[in-house]
Amino acid sequence: MKRSHFLKLTTAAAAGGLVLPQFGCSTRKSTAIASETRAARTNWAGNYVYRADTLGTPATVADLQALLRDGGRKKALGSRHCFNDIADSPDVQISTRGLDQVIELDEVESLLTVGAGARYGDFSVMLHERGFAVHNLASLPHITVAGACATGTHGSGVTNGNLATSVLSLELVKPDGTLVRLDRDHPNFPAVAVGLGAFGIITSLTLELQPTFDVRQDIYLDLPNARLDADFDAIMSSGYSVSLFTDYRGDTISEVWVKRRTDEEADDLPAEWYGARAATEEMHPIAGLDPVNTTAQLGVPGPWYDRLPHFRMGFTPSAGKELQSEFFVARTDAVAALRALRGLSERIAPLLLVSEVRTIKADEFWMSPAYQRDSVALHFTWKQDEEAVRALLPAIESALAPFDVRPHWGKVFTVEADTLRQRYPKFDDFVALARRYDPAGAFRNDYLDRTVYGV
Ligand SMILES: Cc1cc2nc3c(=O)[nH]c(=O)nc-3n(C[C@H](O)[C@H](O)[C@H](O)COP(=O)(O)OP(=O)(O)OC[C@H]3O[C@@H](n4cnc5c(N)ncnc54)[C@H](O)[C@@H]3O)c2cc1C
């Protein structure tokens, strides 16, 4: 590889201006087992207080290896954006904050290697400035790459796989402290890349890039349900990324967010579209909230990183004080599943801030909710009343059971391993492989015991 085409970005390089200061990488030097107070260590939404007594903060891979060789129960902690106990440990959580460097940008091969703790927002601006993009983003850029991939995190788009589909290789520290590399063609890769934190702690990931692109975002209001049901595939395919926002009440979908690549289809859409009308002012997905934190709309083109997420880096995404659940069904079952949810609208609406509907292309990750199934994700942003939400979820999960529904691993759900096993063809293979990587159960926690190991 020619050196002139190969950029190594370290923390020092980032400080030199390649990454905007607010997205800058860590400059922490020390490794430590730090003790934060329990009250301080909650997930992002604040609905879950981690039980782990201590928090390890390795600054290097060698530090991380040493921490793992100490033995005991350990768990990687990313940016804490899951709504359940998936990132908790009975003993020690290991933060990946210190492993957030942008390690290499290979401009010839269009590859980016980042530390596991890097957040998408940490490198997106730099990538765009150097002419590159990742294929898709979640609704927020605040999440770590490793944490997002571990749970099958996704954006939207009928041609877009989840975020892990851009991972070409990864490096992982196993429970005994050994560092292994897995490339995409390794037989264990489809298990480990969406690995739910069960195999070890990922230290870096190499992502495939594409040339940078601009996106325009247009919002439509009050799409009639009847038109949606009749033209679901056409509507969801009308942009590179399309999201519907609804509360399942009434006869219309309140907002449709259509994100189109300007290099593919830049024309204005009509003011009336599938019976919906174009918004004439910027909107927040949650009715009544100020759109100040959302990415620019009204057809104004902008770089992919500032249009594909709904929320801008540096601002509170979504509502803040909330819970989330999300359920995946085959795209061919989308209309029937939406009808089933409309039947529960009177129970759903009082607890709901908003529901979002997105599409995800099928993939091959054993525990991905889109495993071998072009999917629709039915997402719920709930008011933060966990008791009431948990009381309602079984009704939603039952209504969607005929569609072999799979829940988002990082959000709130109630089904457990016995049910999930029937919905993932490679479930038992995943469990067997996780036991092989982690025979002493160093990475096991209540979540994995309940939802995967089934104990
Ligand atoms: C406001 C908001 C919006 C969201 N929007 C979306 C969305 O658009 N689409 C979507 O799919 N999800 C969305 N989510 C969910 C979110 O993307 C996932 O919960 C994601 O896993 C969070 O990443 P994290 O870095 O915070 O992971 P954490 O919550 O810190 O950890 C998640 C899991 O990953 C494991 N993990 C983390 N780092 C590593 C590592 N280095 N090695 C091994 N395992 C690791 C942890 O052990 C844990 O099991 C949203 C969440 C919030 C709060």
The ligand as a MOL file (V3000), in Angstrom:
LIG
                    3D

  0  0  0     0  0            999 V3000
M  V30 BEGIN CTAB
M  V30 COUNTS 53 58 0 0 0
M  V30 BEGIN ATOM
M  V30 1 C -31.9050 7.7110 22.0860 0
M  V30 2 C -31.5930 6.3590 21.5380 0
M  V30 3 C -31.7820 6.1190 20.1940 0
M  V30 4 C -31.5070 4.8370 19.6700 0
M  V30 5 N -31.6800 4.6430 18.3400 0
M  V30 6 C -31.4560 3.4100 17.8220 0
M  V30 7 C -31.6250 3.1630 16.4420 0
M  V30 8 O -31.8820 4.0710 15.6630 0
M  V30 9 N -31.4660 1.8960 15.9900 0
M  V30 10 C -31.1500 0.8680 16.8210 0
M  V30 11 O -31.0530 -0.2750 16.3680 0
M  V30 12 N -30.9100 1.0790 18.1370 0
M  V30 13 C -31.0590 2.3440 18.6370 0
M  V30 14 N -30.8190 2.5580 19.9650 0
M  V30 15 C -30.2850 1.4690 20.7820 0
M  V30 16 C -28.7610 1.4780 20.7550 0
M  V30 17 O -28.2540 1.6390 19.4900 0
M  V30 18 C -28.2130 0.1530 21.2650 0
M  V30 19 O -28.6960 -0.0220 22.5220 0
M  V30 20 C -26.6740 0.0770 21.2360 0
M  V30 21 O -26.2970 -1.2330 21.6020 0
M  V30 22 C -26.0320 1.0740 22.1800 0
M  V30 23 O -24.6260 1.0350 22.0470 0
M  V30 24 P -23.7430 1.3930 23.3480 0
M  V30 25 O -22.3700 1.6930 22.8930 0
M  V30 26 O -24.4180 2.4060 24.1690 0
M  V30 27 O -23.7560 -0.0180 24.0700 0
M  V30 28 P -23.9310 -0.4080 25.6340 0
M  V30 29 O -25.3360 -0.1750 26.0380 0
M  V30 30 O -22.8920 0.2550 26.4440 0
M  V30 31 O -23.6410 -1.9690 25.5120 0
M  V30 32 C -24.4710 -2.7720 24.7130 0
M  V30 33 C -23.9310 -4.2030 24.6110 0
M  V30 34 O -22.7530 -4.1760 23.8050 0
M  V30 35 C -21.6990 -4.8030 24.5010 0
M  V30 36 N -20.4690 -4.1400 24.1410 0
M  V30 37 C -20.2110 -2.8200 24.1530 0
M  V30 38 N -18.9430 -2.6080 23.7690 0
M  V30 39 C -18.4040 -3.8300 23.5180 0
M  V30 40 C -17.1200 -4.2830 23.1400 0
M  V30 41 N -16.1150 -3.4270 22.9410 0
M  V30 42 N -16.9050 -5.6170 22.9930 0
M  V30 43 C -17.9140 -6.5030 23.2180 0
M  V30 44 N -19.1480 -6.1290 23.5930 0
M  V30 45 C -19.3830 -4.8020 23.7480 0
M  V30 46 C -22.0340 -4.5910 25.9710 0
M  V30 47 O -21.3500 -5.5270 26.8080 0
M  V30 48 C -23.5180 -4.8210 25.9400 0
M  V30 49 O -23.7410 -6.2110 25.9050 0
M  V30 50 C -31.0460 3.8030 20.5120 0
M  V30 51 C -30.8290 4.0790 21.8770 0
M  V30 52 C -31.0830 5.3390 22.3730 0
M  V30 53 C -30.8380 5.6030 23.8120 0
M  V30 END ATOM
M  V30 BEGIN BOND
M  V30 1 1 1 2
M  V30 2 1 2 3
M  V30 3 2 2 52
M  V30 4 2 3 4
M  V30 5 1 4 5
M  V30 6 1 4 50
M  V30 7 2 5 6
M  V30 8 1 6 7
M  V30 9 1 6 13
M  V30 10 2 7 8
M  V30 11 1 7 9
M  V30 12 1 9 10
M  V30 13 2 10 11
M  V30 14 1 10 12
M  V30 15 2 12 13
M  V30 16 1 13 14
M  V30 17 1 14 15
M  V30 18 1 14 50
M  V30 19 1 15 16
M  V30 20 1 16 17
M  V30 21 1 16 18
M  V30 22 1 18 19
M  V30 23 1 18 20
M  V30 24 1 20 21
M  V30 25 1 20 22
M  V30 26 1 22 23
M  V30 27 1 23 24
M  V30 28 2 24 25
M  V30 29 1 24 26
M  V30 30 1 24 27
M  V30 31 1 27 28
M  V30 32 2 28 29
M  V30 33 1 28 30
M  V30 34 1 28 31
M  V30 35 1 31 32
M  V30 36 1 32 33
M  V30 37 1 33 34
M  V30 38 1 33 48
M  V30 39 1 34 35
M  V30 40 1 35 36
M  V30 41 1 35 46
M  V30 42 1 36 37
M  V30 43 1 36 45
M  V30 44 2 37 38
M  V30 45 1 38 39
M  V30 46 1 39 40
M  V30 47 2 39 45
M  V30 48 1 40 41
M  V30 49 2 40 42
M  V30 50 1 42 43
M  V30 51 2 43 44
M  V30 52 1 44 45
M  V30 53 1 46 47
M  V30 54 1 46 48
M  V30 55 1 48 49
M  V30 56 2 50 51
M  V30 57 1 51 52
M  V30 58 1 52 53
M  V30 END BOND
M  V30 END CTAB
M  END
